[in-house]
Amino acid sequence: MTGTQNVYGQSSMQLQSDALLSGVGFDEKPGSKVALDARFADHLGQEVTLQSFLETERPVILNFAYYNCPVICSVMLDQMAVSMSEVGLDLGSDYEVVTVSFSADEDYVLAANSRASFRGKV
């Protein structure tokens, strides 16, 4: 047994990850609607509404995440990119992804960096 594993063979990183995820959840709200006139700054710092992303015929995946999240949001975005790279559709031509930060403190520069990283994985 190494110094980084407990008696059950779990690494300290796995235990930390399990502890972080134990408090994670979501509330389902079937039938709820998102305000399409809600205003946000896009990755260029320009004001946009959610409606502006829905004006094409392409489907839109809307997700919410922290751009500076070191664990859960990063894992979710990475896994989403992996899944999208496997479906055989072209991001931007066949569908769109819109990620909105939970935090008003995260600016468009972080959004641009996250977007570039995400697109590089799809």
Disulfide bonds with the S-S distance in Angstrom:
none
